[in-house]
Amino acid sequence: MISATYAEVEESEADLERFDRWLAKIAARDYFDALARLTGLPDAADAPDAG
């Protein structure tokens, strides 16, 4: 079981929001549609647990 403090969760959520903004900016500048090629990659949610 993974246990995180409230502050750690808040920090992770802030990081996720920042990464989402970065990805949107990258996608807007993606002239060659390279991000569309990544759709064949498995999602992190589909990855097996490491522990």
Secondary structure, DSSP 8 states (H G I E B T S, - for coil): -----HHHHHHHHHHHHHHHHHHHHHHHT-TT-HHHHGGGS--GGGS----
